[in-house]
Amino acid sequence: MKGGYFLLNGQFYKEQDAVFSLADLHGKAEGISEYFRAEYNEILFSESISGHLHQTAQTIGMDLTEVVGSHGRQLRRDVSRLLNKNKLYLAARVEIQLFPSGDRLNCVLFASEMARGYYPVQDPGLILSFYDSQLKDIRATPSFCADGLFLWQEARRKAKELQRPNMILLNRDGSCCESIGGSFALLNKDCVVFPAAASGGYRCAIRNEVERSVREAGFSSEERENIKPEELLEAEELFLFDACHGVEKVLGLEDRRYYSTKTDLIARRLSELARKDREERV
């Protein structure tokens, strides 16, 4: 049977084990949580993932040297152990939670099964809506971590109510800044536009790899901090991306419907890059 175990500070526990104290639960509110993808026991784009975790930790004063390691070596070893223990040999969604408890930094790893395929390209695409019931604050520093976790939770409730798989979130300037758990990009006239860091949106761990996929697919790219909702509705194509699912096609936003021909090229190029990245590490 697959699953059933998680890793806490290097030791395995069963999912039903009561191992967290009240102090731990309090500390979790001050910690960080991130998700990423692994295939065949290897984290995809592991250096980008580990670099992202280090950047995230720096924003809240954490040192991840011992739990992540140089170039992510310790994290790769721990994830491989966890996947083997849970018999998740093909593809998995990995969650890492990092939080303080007294003088100690706790590291928890969970894993669940995903469809294999190095960010497989899904058809026909997602139908999305805007979420503007609450607006995201714009920070002075890049939003590497899910500092809008409560906002994401509220947006997920609204998405479930509307029967939407995801939503586009807005900041206090009324600009589109992120999706739930990830980011987005719009495509017009062979140029892909990403939200800039100054928009306050979540900076996805594989942002650089997605931009590389855009270039290698034959398109230019730029970033802007003031992408308005009407620009998304007027775009030729729109896609989401995150470290678990890669590039996801968007079929529609509100009543607008999109093509996805160019997005498909970008998504397939990202899949090829992920496969190559994994093969070069083993």
C-alpha positions in Angstrom: 0.0 0.0 0.0 1.3 3.5 -0.9 1.6 6.3 1.5 1.1 6.4 5.2 4.3 8.0 6.4 5.8 11.4 6.8 9.3 12.6 7.8 9.9 14.8 10.8 13.4 16.0 11.4 14.8 13.0 9.6 12.7 10.4 11.3 9.7 8.5 9.9 6.3 8.6 11.6 2.9 7.2 10.6 0.3 9.8 9.5 -1.9 8.9 12.6 1.0 9.4 15.1 0.5 12.3 17.6 4.0 13.8 17.5 3.3 17.6 17.6 3.1 19.6 20.8 1.1 22.8 21.5 4.4 24.7 21.1 4.9 23.0 17.7 1.4 24.0 16.6 2.0 27.6 17.6 5.3 27.6 15.8 3.7 26.3 12.6 1.8 29.6 12.3 5.2 31.4 12.1 6.7 28.9 9.6 6.6 28.4 5.9 5.1 25.7 3.6 5.9 25.0 0.0 5.1 22.3 -2.6 7.1 20.8 -5.4 7.2 17.8 -7.7 9.4 14.7 -7.7 9.7 12.0 -10.4 11.5 8.7 -10.1 12.8 9.7 -6.6 14.3 13.0 -7.8 13.1 16.6 -7.1 12.5 18.3 -10.5 14.6 21.4 -10.8 16.0 20.7 -7.3 18.5 23.6 -7.3 15.8 26.1 -8.1 13.6 24.5 -5.4 16.3 24.6 -2.8 17.3 28.2 -3.8 13.7 29.3 -3.5 13.5 27.7 0.0 16.6 29.5 1.1 15.3 32.8 -0.2 11.9 32.2 1.5 13.6 31.4 4.8 15.7 34.6 4.7 12.6 36.7 4.6 11.6 35.4 8.0 15.1 35.0 9.5 15.5 31.2 9.2 18.7 29.3 8.3 18.0 26.2 6.3 21.6 25.1 5.9 21.2 21.9 7.9 17.8 20.8 6.6 18.2 21.8 2.9 21.9 21.7 2.5 24.2 23.1 -0.2 22.5 23.0 -3.6 19.7 21.1 -1.9 21.7 17.9 -1.3 20.2 17.1 2.1 16.7 17.9 0.9 17.2 15.5 -2.1 18.3 12.7 0.2 15.4 13.2 2.6 12.8 13.4 -0.2 14.2 10.2 -1.8 14.0 8.4 1.6 10.4 9.5 2.0 9.3 8.5 -1.5 10.9 5.0 -1.1 9.2 4.6 2.3 5.8 5.4 0.8 6.5 3.4 -2.3 5.9 6.5 -4.5 8.4 5.5 -7.1 6.9 7.3 -10.2 5.6 10.8 -9.5 4.8 12.6 -6.2 3.7 16.0 -4.8 6.0 16.8 -1.9 5.1 19.3 0.8 7.7 20.8 3.1 6.8 22.6 6.3 9.4 24.5 8.2 8.6 26.1 11.6 10.4 27.0 14.8 9.7 25.3 18.2 11.9 26.7 21.0 15.5 26.7 19.8 14.8 24.1 17.2 13.8 24.4 13.5 11.4 21.6 12.6 11.3 20.2 9.1 8.3 18.1 8.0 8.0 16.3 4.7 4.8 14.8 3.3 4.3 13.1 -0.1 1.3 12.1 -2.2 0.9 10.4 -5.6 0.6 12.4 -8.8 0.2 11.5 -12.5 3.7 10.9 -13.9 5.0 12.6 -17.0 7.4 15.5 -16.0 4.7 18.1 -15.7 2.3 16.3 -18.1 0.3 18.7 -20.4 -3.4 18.6 -19.6 -6.3 19.2 -21.9 -8.6 20.9 -22.5 -7.6 23.5 -19.9 -8.9 25.3 -16.8 -11.9 27.5 -16.4 -11.1 30.3 -13.9 -12.6 33.3 -12.2 -11.3 36.5 -10.6 -11.1 36.6 -6.8 -11.5 40.2 -5.5 -13.4 39.7 -2.3 -10.1 40.4 -0.5 -7.1 42.1 -2.0 -3.4 41.2 -1.5 -1.1 43.6 0.2 1.9 44.7 -1.8 5.2 44.0 0.1 8.5 45.9 -0.2 10.3 42.5 -0.7 9.5 39.8 -3.2 6.8 37.4 -2.1 8.8 34.1 -2.2 6.6 32.4 0.4 2.9 31.9 0.7 2.6 35.0 2.9 -0.9 35.3 1.6 -1.9 31.8 3.0 -5.1 33.0 4.6 -6.0 34.8 1.4 -5.4 31.6 -0.6 -7.6 29.7 1.9 -10.5 32.2 1.4 -10.0 32.1 -2.4 -10.1 28.3 -2.4 -13.5 28.4 -0.6 -14.8 30.8 -3.2 -13.4 28.6 -6.0 -15.1 25.6 -4.5 -18.4 27.5 -4.3 -18.1 28.5 -8.0 -16.8 25.0 -9.0 -13.5 26.5 -10.3 -10.2 24.7 -10.1 -8.3 28.0 -9.4 -8.7 31.8 -9.4 -6.8 34.9 -10.4 -6.1 37.1 -7.3 -5.8 40.9 -7.3 -3.7 43.2 -5.2 -4.7 46.5 -3.5 -4.0 48.4 -6.7 -6.5 46.3 -8.5 -3.8 44.5 -10.6 -3.7 40.8 -11.1 -0.7 39.4 -9.1 -1.0 35.6 -8.6 -3.2 32.4 -8.7 -4.0 30.2 -5.7 -0.8 28.4 -5.0 1.1 29.7 -8.0 1.3 32.4 -10.7 0.1 33.1 -14.2 1.2 34.7 -17.5 -0.7 36.1 -20.5 0.3 35.8 -24.1 -0.2 38.4 -26.8 1.5 38.7 -30.2 4.2 36.2 -29.3 5.1 38.0 -26.1 4.5 36.4 -22.7 3.8 38.8 -19.8 4.5 37.8 -16.2 3.5 39.8 -13.1 6.5 41.7 -11.7 7.8 41.3 -8.2 6.5 44.8 -7.4 2.9 43.5 -7.9 3.2 41.6 -4.6 2.4 38.3 -6.2 3.9 34.9 -5.3 7.3 34.3 -6.9 7.0 30.6 -8.0 10.1 28.4 -7.5 10.3 27.4 -11.1 9.7 30.9 -12.6 13.2 30.9 -14.3 12.5 27.5 -15.9 9.1 28.7 -17.2 10.7 31.8 -18.7 13.4 29.6 -20.3 10.7 27.5 -21.8 9.0 30.6 -23.2 12.2 31.6 -24.9 13.0 28.2 -26.2 9.5 27.9 -27.6 10.2 30.9 -29.7 8.5 33.7 -27.7 9.7 36.8 -26.0 8.9 37.7 -22.4 8.5 40.7 -20.1 7.2 41.4 -16.6 4.9 44.2 -15.5 3.5 45.2 -12.1 0.2 46.6 -13.2 -1.6 43.9 -15.2 -5.3 44.8 -15.0 -8.1 42.2 -15.2 -9.3 43.6 -18.6 -5.9 42.8 -20.1 -6.3 39.1 -19.1 -9.7 39.1 -20.7 -8.3 40.6 -23.9 -5.2 38.3 -24.1 -4.8 35.7 -26.8 -3.8 33.0 -24.3 -3.4 32.7 -20.6 -1.7 30.0 -18.5 -1.0 29.2 -14.8 2.2 27.7 -13.5 3.5 26.2 -10.2 6.2 23.8 -9.0 3.8 20.8 -8.8 1.9 21.1 -12.1 4.2 23.1 -14.3 2.4 25.1 -17.0 -1.4 24.6 -17.0 -3.5 25.7 -20.0 -6.4 28.0 -19.3 -9.5 27.4 -21.4 -11.5 30.3 -20.0 -11.6 33.2 -17.5 -15.1 34.3 -16.5 -16.9 34.4 -19.9 -13.8 34.7 -22.0 -12.4 31.7 -23.9 -8.8 31.3 -25.1 -6.7 29.4 -27.6 -3.9 27.3 -26.1 -1.7 26.5 -29.1 1.3 28.6 -28.0 0.8 27.6 -24.4 1.0 24.0 -25.4 4.5 24.6 -26.9 5.7 26.3 -23.7 4.2 23.5 -21.5 5.8 20.8 -23.6 9.2 22.5 -23.6 9.0 22.8 -19.8 8.3 19.1 -19.6 11.4 18.4 -21.8 13.5 20.6 -19.6 12.3 18.8 -16.4 13.1 15.4 -17.9 16.6 16.5 -18.9 17.2 18.1 -15.5 16.3 14.8 -13.8 18.4 12.7 -16.2 21.5 14.8 -15.6 21.3 14.2 -11.9 21.3 10.4 -11.9 
